[in-house]
Each structure stands twice: as C-alpha cells, then as structure tokens.
C-alpha cells in the first residue's frame, strides 16, 4: 500500500514538470504575445549615389567608435588616381612658334612669313648688285680678259681678312684684270632673301675702301653654288683666263691649306698675264 502511494506521488511530480515545460515552450513560440521580434536596422547607410564623402564617413566612424582623427586618416584621392604635386601648374603651355628656317637644302618658312628686309645704306654709288651664279659665271667667261672672282661671306672671318687683297689687286691691275666679289651669304631662306644682306655688305665694302669693281650678292642659294663650282669651302678665288676658262682655284680649307693674295693669288695672276 505504501509502495503504491509513493508511485502515485512520483507520477504527480512528473506530470507537473511536463506541464510547466509545456507552458514555457508555448511562450517561446508565441514570441511575446505572438508578435515577431524585429531585427534592428543598422544606422550606417550607404548613399544612393555611392559618392565618396570624407566628412560623413568620418562622422560615421566616430559614432561607431572609430578613431577620433578619422578625417586625417582618410585618403586624399580616390584609389587608382594620380596625386599631382602641390606646385603643379595646370595652365596650358605656351605655344611656341615654329622657328625652323631653311639652311641650304633645308625647310622654308610658310609662305608670307619673312623677316623685314633691311634697306641699303652707305655709299649710294656702290656697285653692289644681285645676280644668279649662272649670270655671274657668264659675265666672267665673256669679259675678254683675266677675271678673278672672290667668293666670300660676312660670316666667314678668313674671307673678311683676305678681302682687302682683292681691293689691292684691282688697284694695281684693274686695267688688265677684271675683279669680281661674290657674296654667298644667301642660303635659300625666305626670311633672309639676298636683299637682307645688302646693308651689311655695303658697310663692309666701305670699311675696306672697296670700289670700282662689281660686287654681287648671289641670288642662288650657297649650297647650289658650291655644288656647281665643286667648292668645298670659302674663302675661294676662281681665276678665268682671257678665253673664259677656269685655270686656277684657290680654296682655304684650314691653316694647313690657307692661301693669301700676296703669296698666292697675285703671283699667279701676274704670271698668267705675262
């Protein structure tokens, strides 16, 4: 009898335990009066335009416990871009004018682009003329007497040093010898036509008292003159006989092969004249 009473008591305890557990499970499934528990949304949102804003990002970092100096730690430029130096000048570079000018056989300036031509000054009765090399050569061949052509340039120091020798030759033998000076400064550039050199040529002639014989500024580009005459350098002196044939050429190619009027040209001319 006692054993039955104990068994009934144990059954009652187990029954109460299951009842309590059942109530707890129902409460859990009901979710606080049967409502779903909402998941809290994050306060940090991404802008719809996905723009990069350092200030907003810094505030977000601060509000979420980020570093106090978040703004200082943000990159100064988006990843993958080039950060220019602080002294970079973004203004366009000035356009430089094309100063390429033609040296003999080179490139000419565009049509209409030319430097002003200097006007002639000095002796108004100067014999300075303009002619092509072909015209000058024809004149020398048809002179009917010994002709001495001196090819020179304002830019050639040895030419200027020897030129007075031509002046003295004309003064001494001008009656029987035709002296001609040919300036070959013109190299074909439109910006410096033959007239460009006229004033300086006249000034130089006046400085050495050159007069009485023709001086030409050659209108044929210098490289073409050298090619035709087969000259490799100046100063150069070409001597024609009375029949118009070139019988001697003196060319200064350096100190080892320099010539002078006194030592070389005048003796040859005197010997040719007999």
SEMILUM-110909 format. One record per residue: x, z, y of N, C-alpha, C in turn; residue number from 1. Coordinates in Angstrom, 1 decimal, m for minus. Last residue first. Layout:
N
X/Z/Y/X/Z/Y/X/Z/Y/NUM
...
end
This chain:
274
101.5/m118.1/87.5/102.8/m118.9/87.5/103.5/m118.6/88.8/274
99.2/m116.8/86.8/99.1/m117.7/88.0/100.4/m118.5/88.1/273
100.1/m115.3/84.7/99.2/m116.3/84.4/99.1/m117.3/85.6/272
101.8/m113.5/86.1/102.4/m114.4/85.1/101.4/m115.5/84.8/271
99.8/m112.2/87.6/100.9/m112.9/88.2/101.6/m113.9/87.3/270
98.3/m111.0/85.5/97.7/m112.0/86.4/98.8/m112.8/87.1/269
100.3/m109.2/84.4/99.7/m110.3/83.6/99.1/m111.3/84.4/268
100.8/m107.5/86.6/101.9/m108.3/86.0/101.3/m109.5/85.2/267
98.1/m106.3/86.9/98.8/m107.2/87.9/99.9/m108.0/87.4/266
97.7/m104.9/84.4/96.9/m106.0/84.9/97.6/m106.9/85.8/265
99.9/m103.0/84.0/99.5/m103.9/83.0/98.7/m105.2/83.6/264
100.7/m101.4/86.1/101.6/m101.5/85.0/101.2/m102.7/84.1/263
98.7/m101.4/88.0/100.0/m101.6/88.4/100.9/m102.0/87.3/262
96.4/m100.9/86.5/96.5/m102.2/87.2/98.0/m102.5/87.5/261
96.8/m99.5/83.2/96.8/m99.4/84.7/96.9/m100.8/85.3/260
95.4/m98.2/80.2/96.1/m99.2/81.0/96.0/m98.9/82.5/259
95.8/m96.3/77.2/95.3/m96.5/78.5/96.1/m97.6/79.2/258
96.2/m95.4/74.6/95.9/m96.8/74.8/95.4/m97.1/76.2/257
96.4/m92.7/74.6/97.4/m93.5/73.8/97.3/m95.0/74.0/256
94.2/m91.8/76.0/95.5/m91.7/76.6/96.6/m92.5/75.9/255
91.6/m94.3/75.5/92.2/m93.0/75.4/93.6/m93.0/75.9/254
90.9/m96.9/75.7/90.3/m96.1/74.6/90.9/m94.7/74.4/253
90.5/m99.3/77.9/91.0/m97.9/77.9/90.3/m97.2/76.8/252
91.4/m102.6/77.6/90.4/m101.6/77.3/91.1/m100.2/77.2/251
91.7/m105.9/78.7/92.3/m104.5/78.7/91.2/m103.5/78.5/250
92.0/m109.1/77.6/91.0/m108.0/77.8/91.8/m106.7/77.7/249
92.5/m112.5/78.3/93.0/m111.2/78.1/92.0/m110.1/78.4/248
91.2/m114.9/78.5/92.5/m114.9/77.9/93.1/m113.6/77.7/247
88.3/m116.6/78.5/88.8/m115.3/78.5/90.1/m115.3/77.8/246
88.1/m119.6/80.5/88.2/m119.0/79.1/88.8/m117.6/79.3/245
87.9/m121.0/82.8/86.8/m120.2/82.4/86.9/m119.6/81.0/244
90.1/m122.3/83.7/89.2/m123.1/82.9/88.0/m122.3/82.4/243
91.7/m120.3/84.8/91.0/m121.3/85.7/90.0/m122.2/85.0/242
90.9/m117.5/82.6/91.8/m118.4/83.3/91.0/m119.4/84.2/241
89.8/m114.1/83.0/89.5/m115.5/82.7/90.5/m116.4/83.3/240
90.0/m110.9/81.8/90.7/m111.9/82.6/90.4/m113.3/82.1/239
88.4/m107.8/82.1/88.4/m109.1/81.4/89.0/m110.1/82.3/238
88.9/m104.4/81.6/89.2/m105.5/82.5/89.3/m106.8/81.7/237
87.3/m101.3/81.5/87.7/m102.5/80.8/87.9/m103.6/81.8/236
87.1/m97.7/81.1/87.2/m99.0/81.9/87.7/m100.1/81.0/235
85.0/m98.3/78.2/85.4/m98.6/79.6/86.2/m97.5/80.1/234
84.8/m99.6/74.9/84.9/m98.5/75.8/85.1/m99.1/77.2/233
84.5/m101.8/73.3/84.2/m100.5/72.7/84.3/m99.3/73.6/232
83.2/m105.1/73.6/84.0/m103.9/74.2/83.5/m102.6/73.5/231
81.9/m107.4/73.0/82.6/m106.7/72.0/83.6/m105.6/72.5/230
80.2/m108.5/74.7/81.6/m108.7/75.1/82.5/m108.1/74.0/229
77.7/m107.8/73.5/78.0/m109.2/73.8/79.5/m109.5/74.0/228
77.9/m105.1/73.4/77.7/m105.8/72.1/78.1/m107.3/72.4/227
78.1/m104.3/76.0/79.2/m104.0/75.1/79.1/m104.8/73.8/226
75.5/m105.2/76.9/76.8/m105.8/77.5/77.9/m105.6/76.5/225
73.9/m103.6/75.5/73.8/m105.0/75.2/75.1/m105.7/75.8/224
74.5/m101.1/76.6/74.8/m101.4/75.2/74.8/m102.9/74.8/223
73.6/m101.5/79.3/75.0/m101.4/79.0/75.3/m101.6/77.5/222
71.1/m103.9/80.0/71.5/m102.6/79.5/72.9/m102.6/79.0/221
71.5/m106.0/82.9/71.5/m106.0/81.4/71.9/m104.6/80.9/220
72.1/m105.8/85.5/70.7/m105.6/85.1/70.5/m105.7/83.6/219
74.8/m104.3/87.0/74.4/m105.2/85.9/72.9/m104.8/85.5/218
75.7/m104.7/90.2/75.1/m103.7/89.3/74.4/m104.5/88.2/217
78.7/m106.2/91.3/77.3/m106.4/90.7/77.0/m105.0/90.0/216
80.5/m107.3/94.1/80.2/m106.2/93.2/78.8/m106.3/92.7/215
82.7/m109.7/95.3/81.4/m109.3/94.8/81.4/m108.1/93.8/214
85.0/m108.8/98.0/84.8/m109.4/96.7/83.4/m108.9/96.1/213
84.9/m107.5/100.5/85.5/m108.9/100.4/85.3/m109.5/99.0/212
85.9/m104.1/99.8/85.1/m105.1/100.4/85.7/m106.5/100.2/211
86.5/m100.8/99.5/86.4/m102.0/98.7/85.4/m102.9/99.5/210
87.4/m98.2/100.2/87.5/m99.4/101.2/87.5/m100.7/100.4/209
86.6/m96.1/98.8/87.9/m96.7/98.4/88.2/m98.0/99.2/208
84.2/m95.5/99.9/85.2/m94.4/99.9/86.6/m95.0/99.5/207
82.6/m97.7/99.6/83.1/m97.4/100.9/84.2/m96.4/100.9/206
82.1/m97.5/96.9/82.9/m98.6/97.4/83.5/m98.3/98.8/205
80.6/m95.1/96.9/81.9/m95.1/96.2/82.7/m96.3/96.7/204
78.3/m96.0/98.2/79.1/m94.9/98.8/80.5/m94.9/98.2/203
77.4/m98.0/96.4/77.9/m98.4/97.8/78.7/m97.3/98.4/202
76.7/m96.4/94.3/77.7/m97.4/94.1/78.3/m97.8/95.5/201
74.7/m94.8/95.4/76.0/m94.2/95.0/77.1/m95.2/94.7/200
72.7/m96.8/95.9/73.3/m95.9/97.0/74.6/m95.4/96.6/199
72.2/m97.9/93.3/72.7/m98.7/94.4/73.4/m97.8/95.5/198
71.0/m96.8/91.0/72.5/m96.5/91.2/73.0/m97.1/92.5/197
68.4/m97.8/91.0/68.6/m96.3/91.1/70.1/m96.0/91.4/196
68.4/m100.4/90.5/68.4/m100.0/91.9/68.7/m98.5/92.1/195
68.2/m100.5/87.6/69.5/m100.8/88.3/69.6/m100.3/89.8/194
66.1/m97.6/86.9/66.4/m99.0/86.9/67.7/m99.3/87.6/193
65.3/m95.0/85.4/66.5/m95.3/86.2/66.9/m96.8/86.1/192
63.0/m95.1/84.0/63.1/m94.1/85.0/64.4/m94.3/85.9/191
63.5/m97.0/82.0/62.6/m97.3/83.1/62.7/m96.3/84.3/190
66.8/m97.5/80.8/65.7/m96.6/81.1/64.8/m97.1/82.2/189
69.0/m99.2/80.5/67.7/m99.6/80.0/66.5/m98.7/80.3/188
71.3/m98.3/81.6/71.2/m98.3/80.2/69.9/m98.6/79.6/187
73.5/m98.8/84.3/72.1/m99.0/83.8/72.1/m99.1/82.3/186
76.2/m98.8/84.7/75.5/m97.5/84.6/74.1/m97.7/84.0/185
78.2/m100.8/85.1/77.3/m100.8/83.9/76.6/m99.5/83.7/184
79.3/m102.9/87.7/78.8/m101.5/87.4/77.9/m101.6/86.2/183
81.8/m104.9/88.1/80.5/m104.9/87.5/80.2/m103.5/87.1/182
83.7/m106.8/90.5/83.4/m105.5/89.9/82.0/m105.5/89.4/181
86.0/m109.4/90.6/84.6/m109.1/90.5/84.5/m107.7/89.9/180
88.2/m111.7/92.2/88.0/m110.3/91.7/86.5/m110.0/91.7/179
89.9/m114.6/91.8/88.6/m114.1/92.1/88.4/m112.7/91.4/178
92.9/m115.5/93.3/92.3/m114.8/92.2/90.9/m114.3/92.6/177
93.9/m116.6/95.6/94.0/m117.4/94.3/93.4/m116.8/93.2/176
93.3/m114.9/97.6/93.1/m116.3/97.9/93.2/m117.1/96.6/175
93.8/m112.3/96.7/92.4/m112.7/96.8/92.2/m114.2/97.1/174
96.1/m110.8/96.2/96.0/m112.2/95.6/94.6/m112.8/95.7/173
96.0/m108.4/97.7/97.2/m109.1/97.5/97.1/m110.5/97.1/172
93.3/m107.6/97.7/94.0/m107.7/99.0/95.3/m108.5/98.8/171
92.8/m107.6/94.9/92.1/m108.5/95.8/92.8/m108.7/97.1/170
94.5/m105.5/94.2/94.7/m106.9/93.6/94.0/m107.9/94.5/169
93.4/m103.4/95.5/94.7/m103.8/95.9/95.0/m105.2/95.4/168
91.0/m103.2/94.1/90.9/m103.4/95.5/92.3/m103.9/96.0/167
91.9/m102.6/91.5/91.2/m103.8/91.8/91.2/m104.2/93.2/166
92.9/m100.0/92.0/93.8/m101.1/91.6/93.2/m102.5/91.8/165
90.7/m98.4/92.5/91.5/m98.9/93.7/92.5/m99.9/93.3/164
89.8/m98.0/89.7/89.2/m99.0/90.6/90.0/m99.4/91.8/163
91.0/m95.9/88.3/91.7/m97.2/88.3/91.1/m98.2/89.2/162
89.3/m93.8/88.8/90.7/m93.6/89.1/91.4/m95.0/89.2/161
86.9/m94.7/87.8/87.0/m94.4/89.2/88.4/m94.3/89.6/160
87.5/m94.8/85.1/87.1/m96.0/85.8/87.3/m95.8/87.3/159
88.0/m92.2/84.4/89.1/m93.1/84.4/88.8/m94.4/85.1/158
85.2/m91.2/84.7/86.3/m90.8/85.6/87.5/m91.7/85.5/157
82.2/m92.6/84.7/83.5/m92.7/83.9/84.6/m92.4/84.9/156
79.9/m92.7/86.0/80.0/m91.5/85.1/81.4/m91.5/84.4/155
79.9/m95.1/87.3/80.0/m93.9/88.1/80.3/m92.7/87.3/154
81.8/m97.6/85.6/80.6/m96.7/85.7/80.9/m95.5/86.6/153
82.9/m101.0/85.0/83.1/m99.6/85.3/81.8/m98.9/85.4/152
84.8/m103.8/84.6/83.6/m103.1/84.1/83.8/m101.6/84.3/151
86.2/m106.3/86.4/86.4/m104.9/86.1/85.0/m104.3/85.8/150
87.4/m109.5/86.0/86.2/m108.7/86.0/86.5/m107.3/85.6/149
89.1/m112.0/87.6/89.3/m110.7/87.0/88.0/m109.9/87.1/148
90.0/m115.4/87.2/89.0/m114.4/87.6/89.2/m113.1/86.8/147
91.6/m118.2/88.4/91.7/m117.0/87.6/90.7/m116.0/88.1/146
89.1/m120.8/89.1/90.4/m120.1/89.3/90.4/m118.9/88.5/145
86.5/m121.7/88.8/87.6/m122.7/89.0/88.9/m122.0/89.3/144
84.2/m120.3/88.2/84.9/m120.0/89.5/86.0/m121.0/89.8/143
82.8/m120.4/85.9/82.7/m121.6/86.8/83.4/m121.4/88.1/142
83.1/m118.0/84.7/83.6/m119.2/84.0/83.6/m120.5/84.9/141
81.9/m116.3/86.5/83.3/m116.2/86.2/83.9/m117.4/85.6/140
79.2/m117.1/86.2/79.9/m117.2/87.5/81.4/m117.2/87.3/139
78.7/m116.4/83.6/78.6/m117.8/84.0/79.4/m118.0/85.3/138
78.8/m113.6/83.8/79.8/m114.4/82.9/79.8/m115.9/83.3/137
76.6/m113.1/85.4/78.0/m112.8/85.9/79.0/m113.5/85.1/136
74.5/m114.0/83.8/74.7/m114.7/85.1/76.2/m114.4/85.6/135
74.8/m112.3/81.7/74.9/m113.7/81.4/75.2/m114.5/82.8/134
74.2/m109.8/82.8/75.6/m110.1/82.3/75.8/m111.6/82.1/133
72.2/m110.2/85.8/72.4/m110.0/84.3/73.8/m110.3/84.0/132
72.5/m108.6/88.9/72.5/m109.8/88.1/72.6/m109.4/86.6/131
72.6/m107.6/92.3/72.0/m107.3/91.0/72.0/m108.6/90.2/130
75.3/m106.6/94.5/74.2/m107.5/94.1/73.7/m107.0/92.7/129
77.2/m105.7/97.3/76.6/m105.2/96.0/75.3/m106.1/95.8/128
78.7/m106.2/99.5/78.5/m107.3/98.6/77.8/m106.9/97.3/127
77.5/m104.8/102.6/78.1/m104.6/101.3/77.8/m105.8/100.4/126
76.5/m104.5/105.1/77.1/m105.8/104.7/77.7/m105.8/103.4/125
75.9/m101.9/105.4/74.8/m102.8/105.3/75.3/m104.2/104.9/124
77.4/m99.2/104.0/77.7/m100.5/104.6/76.6/m101.5/104.4/123
74.9/m96.7/103.6/76.3/m97.0/103.7/76.5/m98.4/104.4/122
72.3/m97.1/101.1/72.8/m96.6/102.4/74.3/m97.0/102.5/121
69.3/m97.9/99.4/70.7/m98.1/99.6/71.1/m97.5/101.0/120
67.1/m95.4/98.0/67.4/m96.6/98.8/68.9/m96.7/99.1/119
66.3/m94.7/94.6/67.0/m94.3/95.8/67.3/m95.5/96.7/118
63.2/m94.7/93.2/64.4/m95.4/93.3/65.0/m95.1/94.7/117
61.7/m92.0/91.4/61.8/m92.8/92.6/63.2/m93.5/92.7/116
61.2/m92.6/87.9/61.7/m91.8/89.0/61.8/m92.6/90.2/115
58.2/m93.4/86.2/59.5/m93.8/86.6/59.9/m92.9/87.8/114
55.7/m94.4/84.4/56.4/m93.2/84.6/57.8/m93.6/85.0/113
54.6/m96.9/83.8/54.2/m96.3/85.0/54.9/m95.0/85.4/112
54.6/m96.5/80.3/54.5/m97.4/81.4/54.0/m96.6/82.7/111
56.7/m93.8/79.0/55.4/m94.5/79.1/55.4/m95.4/80.3/110
60.2/m94.4/78.6/59.1/m93.6/79.0/57.9/m94.4/79.1/109
61.8/m95.8/75.6/61.4/m95.8/77.0/60.3/m94.9/77.3/108
64.3/m94.8/73.4/62.9/m94.9/73.7/62.7/m94.9/75.2/107
67.3/m96.9/73.0/66.5/m95.7/72.7/65.0/m95.9/73.1/106
69.2/m98.8/73.8/68.6/m98.9/72.5/67.7/m97.8/72.1/105
70.7/m96.5/75.9/70.7/m97.8/75.4/70.2/m97.9/74.0/104
68.3/m94.0/76.3/69.6/m94.4/76.4/69.7/m95.7/75.7/103
65.2/m93.2/77.6/66.0/m94.1/76.8/67.4/m94.2/77.2/102
64.1/m89.8/77.5/64.4/m91.0/78.2/65.3/m91.9/77.3/101
61.9/m87.3/77.1/62.7/m88.2/76.4/62.9/m89.5/77.1/100
60.2/m85.4/78.1/61.4/m85.8/79.0/62.3/m86.8/78.3/99
57.0/m84.7/78.2/58.0/m85.5/77.3/59.0/m86.0/78.2/98
56.3/m81.5/79.3/56.2/m82.9/79.5/57.3/m83.5/78.6/97
54.8/m78.8/77.5/56.0/m79.4/78.1/55.9/m80.9/78.2/96
52.3/m76.7/78.1/52.6/m78.0/77.5/53.8/m78.6/78.3/95
52.6/m73.2/77.5/52.5/m74.3/78.5/52.9/m75.6/77.8/94
50.6/m71.7/75.0/51.9/m72.0/75.5/51.8/m73.2/76.4/93
47.7/m69.7/75.6/48.4/m70.9/75.1/49.7/m71.2/75.7/92
47.8/m66.1/75.2/47.5/m67.3/76.1/48.3/m68.5/75.5/91
48.5/m63.9/73.7/47.5/m64.8/73.1/47.3/m66.0/74.0/90
51.4/m62.3/73.2/50.7/m63.0/74.2/49.8/m64.1/73.6/89
52.1/m59.1/71.9/51.8/m60.5/71.6/51.0/m61.1/72.7/88
52.9/m56.5/72.0/53.3/m57.3/73.1/53.0/m58.8/72.9/87
52.1/m55.4/69.5/51.5/m54.9/70.8/51.8/m55.8/72.0/86
51.7/m57.8/66.9/52.5/m56.9/67.7/51.8/m56.5/69.0/85
48.7/m58.0/64.8/49.7/m58.6/65.7/50.5/m57.5/66.5/84
48.1/m57.8/61.5/48.1/m56.9/62.7/49.2/m57.5/63.6/83
46.1/m59.8/59.5/47.4/m59.6/60.1/47.3/m58.8/61.4/82
44.0/m58.6/56.9/44.2/m59.3/58.1/45.6/m59.0/58.7/81
43.6/m57.1/54.6/43.8/m58.5/54.4/44.0/m59.3/55.7/80
41.3/m54.7/55.8/42.3/m55.1/54.8/42.4/m56.6/54.7/79
40.9/m54.5/59.4/40.3/m54.6/58.0/41.4/m55.1/57.0/78
42.9/m52.2/61.2/42.4/m53.5/61.0/41.9/m53.6/59.6/77
43.6/m49.5/61.1/43.4/m50.1/62.4/42.9/m51.5/62.3/76
42.0/m47.2/58.8/42.9/m48.4/59.0/42.6/m49.0/60.4/75
41.7/m43.7/59.5/41.1/m45.0/59.2/42.1/m46.1/59.5/74
42.9/m41.4/60.4/43.3/m41.9/59.1/42.7/m43.2/58.7/73
41.7/m40.7/62.7/43.1/m41.1/62.8/43.6/m41.7/61.5/72
39.2/m40.0/61.9/39.4/m41.2/62.7/40.8/m41.7/62.7/71
39.6/m37.6/60.5/39.3/m38.8/59.7/39.5/m40.1/60.5/70
40.5/m35.0/60.9/41.1/m36.1/61.6/40.8/m37.4/60.9/69
39.3/m33.4/59.0/38.9/m33.2/60.4/39.4/m34.4/61.2/68
38.3/m34.9/55.9/39.3/m34.3/56.8/38.8/m34.4/58.2/67
34.9/m34.0/54.7/36.1/m34.8/54.7/37.1/m34.2/55.7/66
32.4/m32.9/54.4/33.6/m32.1/54.0/34.9/m32.8/54.1/65
30.5/m34.4/55.2/30.6/m34.3/53.8/31.8/m33.5/53.4/64
30.8/m34.6/57.9/29.6/m33.9/57.4/29.7/m33.7/55.9/63
33.2/m36.1/58.0/33.2/m34.7/58.5/32.0/m34.0/57.9/62
32.4/m38.6/57.0/33.4/m37.8/56.3/33.4/m36.4/56.7/61
30.6/m39.3/59.0/30.1/m39.1/57.6/31.1/m38.2/56.8/60
32.3/m39.6/61.1/31.3/m38.5/61.2/30.8/m38.2/59.8/59
33.8/m41.8/60.2/34.5/m40.5/60.4/33.5/m39.4/60.5/58
31.8/m43.7/60.2/32.4/m43.3/58.9/33.1/m42.0/59.0/57
31.2/m43.9/62.8/30.2/m43.4/61.9/30.8/m42.9/60.6/56
33.8/m44.9/63.8/33.2/m43.6/64.3/32.2/m43.0/63.3/55
34.2/m47.3/62.4/35.1/m46.2/62.2/34.5/m44.9/62.6/54
32.2/m49.4/60.7/32.2/m48.6/61.9/33.0/m47.4/61.7/53
31.6/m52.5/59.6/32.7/m51.5/59.5/32.7/m50.7/60.8/52
28.5/m53.5/58.2/29.5/m53.5/59.2/30.4/m52.4/59.1/51
26.3/m54.1/56.6/27.6/m53.8/55.9/28.8/m53.8/57.0/50
23.8/m54.3/57.5/24.7/m55.4/57.8/26.1/m55.2/57.3/49
22.6/m51.9/56.7/22.2/m53.2/56.1/23.2/m54.3/56.3/48
24.9/m49.2/56.0/24.2/m50.1/57.0/23.8/m51.4/56.3/47
24.4/m46.8/53.5/25.2/m48.0/53.9/24.4/m48.8/54.9/46
24.1/m43.3/53.8/23.6/m44.6/53.6/24.5/m45.7/54.1/45
24.1/m40.0/52.9/25.0/m41.1/53.3/24.4/m42.4/52.9/44
22.2/m38.4/51.8/22.1/m38.6/53.2/23.0/m39.7/53.7/43
20.6/m39.1/48.7/21.8/m38.9/49.5/21.7/m39.2/50.9/42
17.6/m37.5/47.7/18.3/m38.7/48.1/19.6/m38.3/48.9/41
16.8/m35.4/44.9/17.1/m35.5/46.3/18.0/m36.7/46.6/40
14.3/m36.3/42.6/15.8/m36.2/42.8/16.1/m36.4/44.3/39
11.5/m34.3/42.0/12.1/m35.4/42.7/13.6/m35.2/42.8/38
9.8/m33.4/39.2/10.8/m32.9/40.1/11.6/m34.1/40.7/37
6.3/m34.0/38.9/7.7/m34.4/38.6/8.6/m33.8/39.6/36
3.9/m31.4/38.1/4.5/m32.4/39.1/5.9/m32.7/38.7/35
2.8/m29.3/36.7/2.5/m30.6/36.2/3.1/m31.7/37.1/34
3.6/m26.8/37.6/2.2/m27.3/37.9/2.0/m28.7/37.6/33
6.4/m27.4/36.6/5.9/m26.6/37.8/4.6/m27.2/38.2/32
6.3/m29.0/34.2/7.2/m29.3/35.4/6.6/m28.6/36.6/31
5.3/m29.1/31.7/4.4/m29.3/32.8/5.1/m29.5/34.1/30
7.4/m28.4/30.0/6.9/m29.8/30.0/5.9/m30.1/31.2/29
7.7/m25.7/30.7/8.8/m26.6/30.9/8.3/m28.1/31.0/28
5.2/m24.7/29.8/5.6/m24.6/31.2/6.7/m25.6/31.6/27
5.4/m25.2/27.1/4.4/m25.8/27.9/4.7/m25.8/29.3/26
7.5/m23.4/26.4/7.7/m24.9/26.2/6.6/m25.6/27.0/25
6.3/m20.9/27.0/7.5/m21.3/27.7/7.7/m22.8/27.6/24
4.2/m20.9/25.0/3.9/m20.9/26.5/5.0/m21.4/27.3/23
5.7/m20.9/22.7/4.8/m22.0/22.9/4.5/m22.1/24.4/22
7.0/m18.4/22.8/7.8/m19.6/22.9/6.9/m20.8/23.2/21
4.7/m16.8/22.5/5.5/m16.7/23.7/6.3/m18.0/23.9/20
4.0/m17.5/19.8/3.0/m17.7/20.9/3.7/m17.7/22.3/19
6.2/m16.7/18.3/5.8/m18.1/18.4/4.9/m18.4/19.5/18
5.9/m13.9/18.7/7.1/m14.6/19.1/6.8/m16.1/19.3/17
3.5/m13.3/17.5/3.6/m13.1/18.9/4.8/m13.9/19.5/16
4.1/m13.9/14.8/3.1/m14.6/15.5/3.2/m14.5/17.0/15
6.1/m12.0/14.3/6.5/m13.4/14.3/5.4/m14.2/15.0/14
4.5/m9.7/14.4/5.6/m9.9/15.4/6.0/m11.3/15.4/13
2.7/m10.1/12.3/2.2/m10.0/13.7/3.3/m10.2/14.7/12
4.4/m10.0/10.1/3.7/m11.2/10.4/3.2/m11.2/11.9/11
5.2/m7.3/10.2/6.2/m8.4/10.5/5.5/m9.7/10.8/10
2.8/m6.1/9.6/3.4/m5.8/10.9/4.4/m6.9/11.2/9
2.3/m6.9/6.9/1.4/m7.3/8.0/2.0/m7.1/9.4/8
4.5/m5.6/5.7/4.4/m7.1/5.7/3.5/m7.6/6.8/7
3.7/m2.9/6.0/5.0/m3.4/6.6/5.0/m5.0/6.7/6
1.4/m2.9/4.4/1.3/m2.6/5.8/2.5/m3.1/6.5/5
2.5/m3.4/1.9/1.6/m4.3/2.5/1.5/m4.2/4.0/4
3.9/m1.0/1.4/4.6/m2.2/1.5/3.8/m3.3/2.1/3
1.8/0.9/1.2/2.8/1.0/2.4/3.5/m0.3/2.5/2
0.8/0.0/m1.2/0.0/0.0/0.0/0.9/0.0/1.3/1
end
